[in-house]
């Protein structure tokens, strides 16, 4: 039984040391964002009731600035 516990601890330590390290994600730029936009001459759809819009037109989409998340005492 002790041999199994020691084997488990050794395999757990090896799997922790040999695990692959994840790459740091790069922040998305405005060109990479998949936001539908309006072009001049595009007809504006008028809908009544509850409908599903396949291609919405967006005039403005929020701020694309990047802020670093800081943790304090285990809290965001």
N, C-alpha and C positions, 0 to 999 in steps of 0.2 A: 504494500500500500504506500509506504514512504517513497519507494522508487517511482511510483506513478505520479506522486505529487511533485517530486523533484523534476521528473521529465516534463510535466505540465508547465512548471515555472520556467524551465530552460526554453521550451518551445515558445512560450509567451514572450520571453525576453528577446529571442531571435526574431520572432515575427514583428515585434516593435522596432527593432534596430534595422531590419531589412525591408521595411515597408517603403513603397515609392513616395517621394516627396511631391506634393501638388505644386503646380506652377502658379505664380501670382497672376490674378486676372488683371487685364488691362482695362482701363475705363473706356467706355464706348464713346466714339466721337459722333458728331451730328450726321456725318455721311453714313455711318453704320446703322443709325436708327431707322426703323421701318415704320415711318409715320406718313400716312397719306396726306398729301398737300393739294392745294387748289392751284390750278393753272388757269390763265386767262382764257375765257371762252367756254369753260366747262359749264354745262347746264346744271342748275341747282334743283335737286329733287324736292318736291313738297309732299310730305307724307301725312296721312291722317290715321289716327288709331295706333295700335301697337304693331310695329313692323320691324323686320330685321334688315339692317342696312348692310349690304355687301361691300360697298366702297364709300366709307364716310369721308367728308371733306373737313379738314382741320385747318383753321385759320391761325391758331397759336397753340403751342405746346410748351409746357413749363420750362423751368431753368435747367440747363444742361451742365451746371457747375458740379464739381466733385468735392465732397467734404469727407475728411477722414473720420471714421467712427472711433471714438475714444471710449474706453471702458474705465469706470472708476469703481473699485471695490466689488467687482463682479457684476456691476450694473452698466447699462448703456448710458 
